[in-house]
Amino acid sequence: MYAIILQAQGNNWSSLVLMVAIIGIFYFFMIRPQQKKAKDQKKFVDEIKKGDYVVTIGGAHGRVAEIEDDTFILEFERGARVKFSKSSVSMESTKAATAPKKTTA
């Protein structure tokens, strides 16, 4: 019984090192990539200009007709125009929609 208590007291440094390692893993594999992704999304939204083809988070595809402060007007086929918030643009979908399509021979 005393041996278990002594072992538990001797592992304080190893427990501390283990906790620091776990926090480091969480930071480098979860927090840091999320911060980078948010920064890239903000940069993408700030660089949207008139005439860009975008896809909203809701799935609406269209070209930017007008840009205001934090909103833009998206123009669809047949002249339909809808106002969206800039934060509703999906960067991943926009890249996928504008990427050249692969053809197989």
ChimeraX commands (.cxc) that place a marker at each C-alpha (Angstrom):
marker #1 position 0.00,0.00,0.00 radius 0.5
marker #1 position 2.76,2.44,0.90 radius 0.5
marker #1 position 4.61,1.55,-2.28 radius 0.5
marker #1 position 1.66,2.78,-4.36 radius 0.5
marker #1 position 1.51,6.06,-2.45 radius 0.5
marker #1 position 5.26,6.58,-2.86 radius 0.5
marker #1 position 5.04,5.86,-6.58 radius 0.5
marker #1 position 2.20,8.34,-6.97 radius 0.5
marker #1 position 4.23,11.04,-5.22 radius 0.5
marker #1 position 7.28,10.37,-7.39 radius 0.5
marker #1 position 5.37,10.79,-10.65 radius 0.5
marker #1 position 4.58,14.49,-10.20 radius 0.5
marker #1 position 7.21,15.55,-12.75 radius 0.5
marker #1 position 6.17,12.95,-15.27 radius 0.5
marker #1 position 2.52,13.96,-14.84 radius 0.5
marker #1 position 3.44,17.58,-15.38 radius 0.5
marker #1 position 5.45,16.74,-18.51 radius 0.5
marker #1 position 2.56,14.64,-19.82 radius 0.5
marker #1 position 0.07,17.47,-19.29 radius 0.5
marker #1 position 2.35,19.97,-21.06 radius 0.5
marker #1 position 2.76,17.53,-23.96 radius 0.5
marker #1 position -1.02,17.08,-24.26 radius 0.5
marker #1 position -1.56,20.85,-24.27 radius 0.5
marker #1 position 1.15,21.24,-26.93 radius 0.5
marker #1 position -0.46,18.57,-29.11 radius 0.5
marker #1 position -3.86,20.24,-28.82 radius 0.5
marker #1 position -2.36,23.61,-29.75 radius 0.5
marker #1 position -0.40,22.42,-32.78 radius 0.5
marker #1 position -2.99,20.02,-34.16 radius 0.5
marker #1 position -6.28,21.73,-33.30 radius 0.5
marker #1 position -6.07,25.38,-32.24 radius 0.5
marker #1 position -3.36,26.65,-34.60 radius 0.5
marker #1 position -4.89,25.18,-37.80 radius 0.5
marker #1 position -8.30,26.64,-36.88 radius 0.5
marker #1 position -6.75,30.08,-36.39 radius 0.5
marker #1 position -4.97,29.80,-39.76 radius 0.5
marker #1 position -8.18,28.72,-41.48 radius 0.5
marker #1 position -10.12,31.64,-39.97 radius 0.5
marker #1 position -7.39,34.07,-41.06 radius 0.5
marker #1 position -7.42,32.68,-44.61 radius 0.5
marker #1 position -11.23,32.92,-44.76 radius 0.5
marker #1 position -11.15,36.55,-43.59 radius 0.5
marker #1 position -8.48,37.38,-46.19 radius 0.5
marker #1 position -10.56,35.66,-48.89 radius 0.5
marker #1 position -13.70,37.60,-47.95 radius 0.5
marker #1 position -11.79,40.89,-47.89 radius 0.5
marker #1 position -10.43,40.25,-51.41 radius 0.5
marker #1 position -13.81,39.58,-53.04 radius 0.5
marker #1 position -14.33,42.00,-55.90 radius 0.5
marker #1 position -17.02,42.77,-58.44 radius 0.5
marker #1 position -17.34,40.03,-61.07 radius 0.5
marker #1 position -16.00,37.18,-58.89 radius 0.5
marker #1 position -17.85,33.89,-59.02 radius 0.5
marker #1 position -18.72,32.79,-55.48 radius 0.5
marker #1 position -20.69,30.10,-53.68 radius 0.5
marker #1 position -22.49,30.92,-50.44 radius 0.5
marker #1 position -22.63,28.62,-47.44 radius 0.5
marker #1 position -26.26,27.95,-48.33 radius 0.5
marker #1 position -25.25,26.76,-51.80 radius 0.5
marker #1 position -26.20,29.76,-53.95 radius 0.5
marker #1 position -23.88,30.12,-56.98 radius 0.5
marker #1 position -23.49,33.46,-58.71 radius 0.5
marker #1 position -21.34,36.44,-59.64 radius 0.5
marker #1 position -20.79,39.45,-57.41 radius 0.5
marker #1 position -22.66,42.40,-58.97 radius 0.5
marker #1 position -22.12,45.05,-56.28 radius 0.5
marker #1 position -20.12,45.33,-53.07 radius 0.5
marker #1 position -21.13,47.39,-50.06 radius 0.5
marker #1 position -19.52,47.61,-46.60 radius 0.5
marker #1 position -20.18,44.14,-45.19 radius 0.5
marker #1 position -22.64,42.91,-47.82 radius 0.5
marker #1 position -22.64,42.18,-51.51 radius 0.5
marker #1 position -25.27,41.62,-54.17 radius 0.5
marker #1 position -25.05,38.25,-55.89 radius 0.5
marker #1 position -26.41,38.01,-59.44 radius 0.5
marker #1 position -27.77,34.71,-60.65 radius 0.5
marker #1 position -28.80,33.56,-64.12 radius 0.5
marker #1 position -31.67,35.46,-65.70 radius 0.5
marker #1 position -30.77,38.62,-63.81 radius 0.5
marker #1 position -32.00,37.68,-60.34 radius 0.5
marker #1 position -30.13,39.65,-57.65 radius 0.5
marker #1 position -29.96,38.83,-53.94 radius 0.5
marker #1 position -28.16,40.63,-51.11 radius 0.5
marker #1 position -25.86,38.50,-48.92 radius 0.5
marker #1 position -23.56,39.14,-46.01 radius 0.5
marker #1 position -19.86,38.76,-46.84 radius 0.5
marker #1 position -19.52,36.18,-44.08 radius 0.5
marker #1 position -21.87,33.85,-45.99 radius 0.5
marker #1 position -19.27,33.09,-48.69 radius 0.5
marker #1 position -17.77,29.62,-48.58 radius 0.5
marker #1 position -14.11,29.71,-49.57 radius 0.5
marker #1 position -13.82,25.95,-50.13 radius 0.5
marker #1 position -16.89,25.77,-52.35 radius 0.5
marker #1 position -15.74,28.79,-54.34 radius 0.5
marker #1 position -12.35,27.19,-55.01 radius 0.5
marker #1 position -13.99,23.91,-55.99 radius 0.5
marker #1 position -16.49,25.62,-58.29 radius 0.5
marker #1 position -13.84,27.66,-60.12 radius 0.5
marker #1 position -11.24,24.88,-60.37 radius 0.5
marker #1 position -10.70,23.46,-63.88 radius 0.5
marker #1 position -12.55,20.20,-64.41 radius 0.5
marker #1 position -10.49,17.08,-64.98 radius 0.5
marker #1 position -11.18,15.16,-68.17 radius 0.5
marker #1 position -10.40,11.53,-68.67 radius 0.5
marker #1 position -9.21,10.24,-72.00 radius 0.5
marker link #1:1,2 radius 0.2
marker link #1:2,3 radius 0.2
marker link #1:3,4 radius 0.2
marker link #1:4,5 radius 0.2
marker link #1:5,6 radius 0.2
marker link #1:6,7 radius 0.2
marker link #1:7,8 radius 0.2
marker link #1:8,9 radius 0.2
marker link #1:9,10 radius 0.2
marker link #1:10,11 radius 0.2
marker link #1:11,12 radius 0.2
marker link #1:12,13 radius 0.2
marker link #1:13,14 radius 0.2
marker link #1:14,15 radius 0.2
marker link #1:15,16 radius 0.2
marker link #1:16,17 radius 0.2
marker link #1:17,18 radius 0.2
marker link #1:18,19 radius 0.2
marker link #1:19,20 radius 0.2
marker link #1:20,21 radius 0.2
marker link #1:21,22 radius 0.2
marker link #1:22,23 radius 0.2
marker link #1:23,24 radius 0.2
marker link #1:24,25 radius 0.2
marker link #1:25,26 radius 0.2
marker link #1:26,27 radius 0.2
marker link #1:27,28 radius 0.2
marker link #1:28,29 radius 0.2
marker link #1:29,30 radius 0.2
marker link #1:30,31 radius 0.2
marker link #1:31,32 radius 0.2
marker link #1:32,33 radius 0.2
marker link #1:33,34 radius 0.2
marker link #1:34,35 radius 0.2
marker link #1:35,36 radius 0.2
marker link #1:36,37 radius 0.2
marker link #1:37,38 radius 0.2
marker link #1:38,39 radius 0.2
marker link #1:39,40 radius 0.2
marker link #1:40,41 radius 0.2
marker link #1:41,42 radius 0.2
marker link #1:42,43 radius 0.2
marker link #1:43,44 radius 0.2
marker link #1:44,45 radius 0.2
marker link #1:45,46 radius 0.2
marker link #1:46,47 radius 0.2
marker link #1:47,48 radius 0.2
marker link #1:48,49 radius 0.2
marker link #1:49,50 radius 0.2
marker link #1:50,51 radius 0.2
marker link #1:51,52 radius 0.2
marker link #1:52,53 radius 0.2
marker link #1:53,54 radius 0.2
marker link #1:54,55 radius 0.2
marker link #1:55,56 radius 0.2
marker link #1:56,57 radius 0.2
marker link #1:57,58 radius 0.2
marker link #1:58,59 radius 0.2
marker link #1:59,60 radius 0.2
marker link #1:60,61 radius 0.2
marker link #1:61,62 radius 0.2
marker link #1:62,63 radius 0.2
marker link #1:63,64 radius 0.2
marker link #1:64,65 radius 0.2
marker link #1:65,66 radius 0.2
marker link #1:66,67 radius 0.2
marker link #1:67,68 radius 0.2
marker link #1:68,69 radius 0.2
marker link #1:69,70 radius 0.2
marker link #1:70,71 radius 0.2
marker link #1:71,72 radius 0.2
marker link #1:72,73 radius 0.2
marker link #1:73,74 radius 0.2
marker link #1:74,75 radius 0.2
marker link #1:75,76 radius 0.2
marker link #1:76,77 radius 0.2
marker link #1:77,78 radius 0.2
marker link #1:78,79 radius 0.2
marker link #1:79,80 radius 0.2
marker link #1:80,81 radius 0.2
marker link #1:81,82 radius 0.2
marker link #1:82,83 radius 0.2
marker link #1:83,84 radius 0.2
marker link #1:84,85 radius 0.2
marker link #1:85,86 radius 0.2
marker link #1:86,87 radius 0.2
marker link #1:87,88 radius 0.2
marker link #1:88,89 radius 0.2
marker link #1:89,90 radius 0.2
marker link #1:90,91 radius 0.2
marker link #1:91,92 radius 0.2
marker link #1:92,93 radius 0.2
marker link #1:93,94 radius 0.2
marker link #1:94,95 radius 0.2
marker link #1:95,96 radius 0.2
marker link #1:96,97 radius 0.2
marker link #1:97,98 radius 0.2
marker link #1:98,99 radius 0.2
marker link #1:99,100 radius 0.2
marker link #1:100,101 radius 0.2
marker link #1:101,102 radius 0.2
marker link #1:102,103 radius 0.2
marker link #1:103,104 radius 0.2
marker link #1:104,105 radius 0.2
view
